[in-house]
Amino acid sequence: MKSAPDWFMFFIVFWAVVMVGAMAIGGFFMFRKFLKVLPQRDGKSKLDWQNYWVERSRSMWTDDSKSFLDELVSPVPSAFRDIAKHSIAAKIGQVAIDNGASEVTKDHCIEGYIRATPKRDYRSLVSFLERKGIDYTPYRHLLNK
C-alpha cells in the first residue's frame, strides 16, 4: 500500500489549522453579537436601545450631518462599516436628544463619535481626528475617563 506524499499531508494539516482558526474567529464575533442581544436590567438589549435612538433621531439628521457621519466611519473596514455607522449614529442621536437639539450638528457628531468609540481605540480615534483637522478640544475630557 502506497502512502500519500509528504506535501499532501502538510497541505491537509495546513487546511485543518486554517479551518479551526476561521471557525474560532467567527465564533468569537457571533458570541459578541449574542451578548448584545441579551436583555439588560431594564429589559431592553443594547441593540434595542441603538434602534430606539436611531429611530427617535431620524428626523433630526441633515444632509451635512449624514455626510460628516460617513466621513467619521471611513476608517472602519468596509465589512464592519454599516454596523459601526449604526451604533455611532445611535450614540450621536442620543447626545443630540439629550441636549434638546432640533437637529444633529457636527458638534453632536464629534461628541457621539467619541462616546461610541471603545477606550482601546482612543489612540486611533485621536490620530484620525487630527489627520482630518477636526477640532475635538471641547470633548478632550471624554477621552480621559
WOGIHU-V321940 format. One record per residue. N is the residue number from 1. PSI is psi in radians with two decimals (* if undefined). Layout:
# WOGIHU-V321940
n=N psi=PSI
n=N psi=PSI
This chain:
# WOGIHU-V321940
n=1 psi=2.29
n=2 psi=2.32
n=3 psi=2.84
n=4 psi=2.61
n=5 psi=2.71
n=6 psi=-0.70
n=7 psi=-0.58
n=8 psi=-0.67
n=9 psi=-0.72
n=10 psi=-0.64
n=11 psi=-0.80
n=12 psi=-0.77
n=13 psi=-0.74
n=14 psi=-0.85
n=15 psi=-0.58
n=16 psi=-0.75
n=17 psi=-0.74
n=18 psi=-0.78
n=19 psi=-0.75
n=20 psi=-0.72
n=21 psi=-0.77
n=22 psi=-0.71
n=23 psi=-0.63
n=24 psi=-0.76
n=25 psi=-0.81
n=26 psi=-0.72
n=27 psi=-0.66
n=28 psi=-0.84
n=29 psi=-0.59
n=30 psi=-0.68
n=31 psi=-0.70
n=32 psi=-0.72
n=33 psi=-0.70
n=34 psi=-0.71
n=35 psi=-0.56
n=36 psi=-0.41
n=37 psi=-0.31
n=38 psi=2.39
n=39 psi=2.54
n=40 psi=-2.96
n=41 psi=-0.55
n=42 psi=-0.03
n=43 psi=-0.18
n=44 psi=2.57
n=45 psi=3.00
n=46 psi=-0.68
n=47 psi=-0.65
n=48 psi=-0.77
n=49 psi=-0.70
n=50 psi=-0.82
n=51 psi=-0.67
n=52 psi=-0.87
n=53 psi=-0.62
n=54 psi=-0.81
n=55 psi=-0.69
n=56 psi=-0.54
n=57 psi=0.08
n=58 psi=-0.73
n=59 psi=-0.21
n=60 psi=-0.22
n=61 psi=2.29
n=62 psi=2.94
n=63 psi=-0.65
n=64 psi=-0.79
n=65 psi=-0.58
n=66 psi=-0.75
n=67 psi=-0.59
n=68 psi=-0.67
n=69 psi=-0.73
n=70 psi=-0.68
n=71 psi=-0.67
n=72 psi=-0.60
n=73 psi=0.06
n=74 psi=-0.55
n=75 psi=-0.21
n=76 psi=2.37
n=77 psi=2.49
n=78 psi=-0.51
n=79 psi=-0.48
n=80 psi=0.02
n=81 psi=-0.73
n=82 psi=-0.73
n=83 psi=-0.76
n=84 psi=-0.71
n=85 psi=-0.71
n=86 psi=-0.80
n=87 psi=-0.63
n=88 psi=-0.70
n=89 psi=-0.64
n=90 psi=-0.78
n=91 psi=-0.68
n=92 psi=-0.76
n=93 psi=-0.71
n=94 psi=-0.75
n=95 psi=-0.78
n=96 psi=-0.75
n=97 psi=-0.72
n=98 psi=-0.52
n=99 psi=-0.07
n=100 psi=0.46
n=101 psi=2.73
n=102 psi=-0.31
n=103 psi=2.78
n=104 psi=2.21
n=105 psi=3.05
n=106 psi=-0.61
n=107 psi=-0.72
n=108 psi=-0.69
n=109 psi=-0.76
n=110 psi=-0.81
n=111 psi=-0.79
n=112 psi=-0.63
n=113 psi=-0.76
n=114 psi=-0.76
n=115 psi=-0.55
n=116 psi=-0.28
n=117 psi=2.29
n=118 psi=2.62
n=119 psi=-0.58
n=120 psi=-0.32
n=121 psi=0.16
n=122 psi=-0.63
n=123 psi=-0.82
n=124 psi=-0.55
n=125 psi=-0.83
n=126 psi=-0.74
n=127 psi=-0.62
n=128 psi=-0.80
n=129 psi=-0.71
n=130 psi=-0.69
n=131 psi=-0.62
n=132 psi=-0.12
n=133 psi=0.51
n=134 psi=2.20
n=135 psi=2.01
n=136 psi=0.20
n=137 psi=-0.63
n=138 psi=-0.28
n=139 psi=0.24
n=140 psi=-0.54
n=141 psi=-0.46
n=142 psi=-0.44
n=143 psi=-0.25
n=144 psi=-0.02
n=145 psi=*
